[in-house]
Amino acid sequence: DGGITQSPKYLFRKEGQNVTLSCEQNLNHDAMYWYRQDPGQGLRLIYYSQIVNDFQKGDIAEGYSVSREKKESFPLTVTSAQKNPTAFYLCASSITGAIGEKLFFGSGTQLSVL
Amino acid sequence: DAKTTQPPSMDCAEGRAANLPCNHSTISGNEYVYWYRQIHSQGPQYIIHGLKNNETNEMASLIITEDRKSSTLILPHATLRDTAVYYCIVRVGLNQFYFGTGTSLTVIP
């Protein structure tokens, strides 16, 4: 079954700690995205990547970092510089990133601060 | 600068059609309108998208006005499982989806 897998489902971060959220897809999609969702709000773009070893900042990239070493994987690191990391994080992918394509979403990771 | 405007909540009787409006008055000529829905703590689920023409699939219909400044998502026979937050989205640029705050639809038995 093709799809996007995010792990873990729930993650807790201590003060000053970096944490990494995993996103893997077996859809053979070139484009991948990370979004942040806060309660009662829509999704905001953090980073996106259209090709391996290349990625671009979205609207709220500060305090986050990503890598795209493999086509299937697009991990997101929430660094200690992100002062308000508690949110629901969603990974998505699309075939090439072209206009007119739909996004496929993972089931999300809820990050909370201890 | 909001790209889409939706009512925050709506109710619909089970078995009736649910019509969810969306205003996107600043949309550009090559920007698509997408609809997704999200059930609490899950990833958004794709419903339908379109550019100019009306679209229909097994889940819903999308009606886009001729001037493209607004659209309506129609769920023809709403069920309890359709209770969710529905997002109308305009694709801004090659890799940017602008998600607004959505409409919380409650289907009432």
Chai-1 contact restraints between the chains, C-beta under 6 A:
chainA,res_idxA,chainB,res_idxB,connection_type,confidence,min_distance_angstrom,max_distance_angstrom,comment,restraint_id
A,G42,B,F99,contact,1.0,0.0,6.0,A-B,restraint_1
A,G42,B,G100,contact,1.0,0.0,6.0,A-B,restraint_2
A,G42,B,T101,contact,1.0,0.0,6.0,A-B,restraint_3
A,L43,B,F99,contact,1.0,0.0,6.0,A-B,restraint_4
A,Y48,B,N95,contact,1.0,0.0,6.0,A-B,restraint_5
A,L90,B,G43,contact,1.0,0.0,6.0,A-B,restraint_6
A,G97,B,L94,contact,1.0,0.0,6.0,A-B,restraint_7
A,G97,B,N95,contact,1.0,0.0,6.0,A-B,restraint_8
A,I99,B,R91,contact,1.0,0.0,6.0,A-B,restraint_9
A,G100,B,Y32,contact,1.0,0.0,6.0,A-B,restraint_10
A,K102,B,Y46,contact,1.0,0.0,6.0,A-B,restraint_11
A,F105,B,G43,contact,1.0,0.0,6.0,A-B,restraint_12
A,F105,B,P44,contact,1.0,0.0,6.0,A-B,restraint_13
A,G106,B,G43,contact,1.0,0.0,6.0,A-B,restraint_14
A,S107,B,Q42,contact,1.0,0.0,6.0,A-B,restraint_15
A,S107,B,G43,contact,1.0,0.0,6.0,A-B,restraint_16
A,G108,B,G43,contact,1.0,0.0,6.0,A-B,restraint_17
